[in-house]
């Protein structure tokens, strides 16, 4: 279920958006203030954000600009749609120049908002890896079918090796379970989504043995998995 962070201070608009998104299968976290939205994004990165421009404690464009300059690669890559009552061309240009991926003017159709968010999620899943790559933590020996992580040689099964190698082929890019099944097990295999999840779990356990403070395989709900530059684990 894709997670949407909604930053909107108008209760009527917020209620309409939340209802429309939930009806279409999105999970929505609604905030009224910039600081609350930012803190939520730091704790749990959403899959996409919808930011109002005019807010009681600032401007949604400023928050978007802050995310685009963040050290956290996940925030820098977060898809953002700006939602505003200002329809002038310069406002749209400014919003896009701050790093927003799309722009929707009030009043708007909830159906169009849903369509735009789905398009953003599709583009995000296909986007190239960010400049800061977690691949530097890994050494892939394709000839020897071995992978070293944080200077440790991993004890991997054949399928674990192929799964991690598939993720390493495009760090930062979200790979769906269907894509991973095709690449690792093949279309003729009887493996299922649960097979992918199980192997991801065992991979994570082996990676934690080498670096307990890092979690390089990220889960993107409803989309799949990605190898990302990880923050330090708090547990």
C-alpha positions in Angstrom: 0.0 0.0 0.0 1.7 3.3 -1.1 2.2 5.8 1.7 1.3 9.4 1.0 2.4 12.3 3.2 -0.2 15.1 2.9 0.6 18.6 4.1 -2.6 20.7 3.9 -4.0 23.2 6.4 -7.5 23.5 4.9 -9.7 20.9 6.6 -12.2 20.6 3.8 -9.6 20.0 1.2 -7.6 17.6 3.4 -10.7 15.5 4.1 -11.6 15.3 0.4 -8.0 14.3 -0.5 -7.7 11.7 2.3 -11.0 10.1 1.4 -10.2 10.0 -2.3 -6.7 8.5 -1.7 -7.8 5.9 0.8 -10.6 4.8 -1.5 -7.9 4.2 -4.2 -5.7 2.1 -1.9 -3.3 4.7 -0.5 -2.3 5.0 3.1 -2.4 8.8 4.0 -0.5 10.6 6.8 -2.0 14.1 7.1 -0.2 17.0 8.7 -1.2 20.7 9.2 2.3 22.1 9.8 5.6 22.0 8.1 7.6 20.9 11.1 5.3 18.0 11.7 5.4 16.8 8.1 9.2 17.1 8.1 9.6 15.1 11.4 7.3 12.4 10.0 9.3 12.1 6.8 12.5 11.8 8.8 11.0 9.0 10.9 9.3 7.1 8.1 10.0 8.1 4.5 6.7 8.1 2.6 6.5 6.9 -1.0 5.2 10.3 -2.2 4.4 13.7 -0.7 1.7 16.2 -1.5 2.6 19.7 -0.1 0.5 22.8 0.1 2.2 26.0 -0.6 0.7 28.5 1.9 0.8 27.1 5.5 0.6 28.6 9.0 4.3 28.0 9.7 5.8 28.5 6.2 5.8 27.4 2.6 5.7 23.9 1.2 8.2 24.9 -1.4 10.7 25.6 1.4 10.2 22.1 2.7 10.7 20.6 -0.7 13.9 22.6 -1.1 15.1 21.4 2.3 14.5 17.8 1.3 16.3 18.2 -2.0 19.4 19.4 -0.1 19.2 16.8 2.6 22.0 14.4 3.4 19.5 11.5 3.5 19.4 10.2 -0.1 15.8 8.9 0.5 14.5 12.4 1.1 16.4 13.8 -1.9 14.7 11.2 -4.1 11.2 11.6 -2.5 8.6 12.3 -5.2 6.8 15.6 -4.4 3.6 17.1 -5.8 2.9 20.8 -4.9 -0.7 21.7 -4.3 -1.7 25.4 -4.4 -4.3 27.9 -5.2 -1.9 30.0 -7.2 -2.1 29.3 -10.9 0.3 31.9 -12.4 3.0 30.5 -14.6 5.8 31.9 -12.5 4.5 30.1 -9.4 4.6 26.8 -11.3 8.1 27.5 -12.5 9.3 28.3 -9.0 7.7 25.2 -7.6 9.4 23.0 -10.1 12.7 24.8 -9.7 12.7 24.1 -6.0 12.7 20.4 -6.8 9.0 19.5 -7.0 8.1 16.7 -9.5 4.6 17.9 -10.3 2.2 20.8 -9.6 -1.6 20.8 -9.2 -3.7 23.9 -8.9 -6.8 24.3 -6.7 -9.6 23.6 -7.3 -8.7 20.2 -8.6 -10.2 16.8 -9.4 -9.4 14.1 -6.8 -9.3 11.7 -9.7 -6.6 13.7 -11.4 -4.6 13.9 -8.1 -4.7 10.1 -7.8 -3.6 9.7 -11.5 -0.7 12.2 -11.0 0.5 10.4 -7.8 0.4 7.0 -9.5 2.4 8.5 -12.4 5.0 9.9 -9.9 5.3 6.5 -8.2 5.9 4.8 -11.6 8.5 7.3 -12.6 10.2 7.0 -9.1 10.4 3.2 -9.5 12.1 3.6 -12.9 14.4 6.5 -11.9 18.2 6.1 -12.1 20.2 5.6 -8.9 21.1 8.7 -6.9 24.7 9.9 -7.0 25.4 8.6 -3.5 25.4 4.9 -3.8 25.5 2.1 -1.2 27.3 -0.1 -3.8 30.6 1.2 -2.3 29.9 -1.0 0.7 29.9 -4.1 -1.6 32.5 -5.9 -3.7 31.0 -8.2 -6.4 33.1 -11.1 -7.7 31.0 -12.3 -10.6 33.5 -15.0 -11.7 33.8 -16.4 -8.2 30.1 -15.9 -7.4 31.0 -14.1 -4.2 30.1 -10.8 -2.6 32.0 -9.0 0.1 30.2 -6.5 2.3 32.0 -4.1 4.6 35.2 -6.1 4.1 33.5 -9.4 5.0 32.9 -12.2 2.5 29.2 -13.2 2.8 28.2 -16.8 3.1 25.4 -16.8 0.5 23.3 -19.5 -1.1 23.1 -19.5 -4.9 19.8 -17.7 -4.9 20.8 -15.2 -2.2 23.8 -14.3 -4.3 21.7 -13.8 -7.4 19.2 -11.7 -5.5 21.8 -9.4 -4.0 23.6 -9.1 -7.3 20.3 -8.1 -8.9 19.8 -5.3 -6.4 23.4 -4.3 -6.8 22.9 -3.9 -10.6 21.1 -0.6 -9.9 21.6 0.8 -6.4 18.8 3.1 -5.4 16.3 1.8 -8.0 13.2 0.0 -6.7 12.9 -3.5 -8.0 9.4 -5.1 -7.9 9.0 -8.7 -6.6 7.9 -9.7 -10.1 11.1 -8.3 -11.6 13.3 -10.0 -9.0 11.4 -13.3 -9.6 12.2 -13.1 -13.3 15.8 -12.1 -12.8 16.7 -14.6 -10.0 14.4 -17.6 -10.4 13.1 -17.2 -14.0 9.6 -17.0 -15.4 9.2 -20.8 -15.4 9.9 -21.2 -11.7 7.2 -21.9 -9.2 8.7 -19.3 -6.8 6.3 -16.7 -5.5 6.4 -13.2 -3.9 6.8 -15.0 -0.5 9.9 -16.6 -1.8 11.4 -13.2 -2.5 10.4 -11.9 0.9 11.9 -14.9 2.6 15.3 -14.6 0.8 15.4 -10.8 1.5 14.9 -11.6 5.2 17.8 -14.1 5.3 20.0 -11.6 3.3 19.3 -8.9 5.8 20.2 -11.2 8.7 23.6 -12.0 7.1 24.3 -8.3 6.3 23.5 -7.4 9.9 26.1 -9.9 11.1 28.7 -7.7 9.3 27.3 -4.3 10.1 24.6 -4.3 12.8 24.2 -0.5 12.4 23.2 -0.5 8.8 20.1 -1.7 6.8 21.0 -1.4 3.1 18.0 -3.3 1.7 15.0 -1.0 1.9 11.4 -2.0 1.6 9.0 0.2 -0.4 5.5 -0.8 0.3 3.5 -1.9 -2.7 6.5 -1.4 -5.0 9.3 -3.7 -4.0 12.9 -3.5 -2.7 15.9 -1.3 -3.3 19.5 -1.1 -2.2 19.9 2.3 -0.6 22.5 4.3 1.2 21.2 3.6 4.8 21.0 5.7 7.9 22.4 4.2 11.1 20.0 1.8 12.8 18.6 2.9 16.1 18.1 -0.5 17.5 
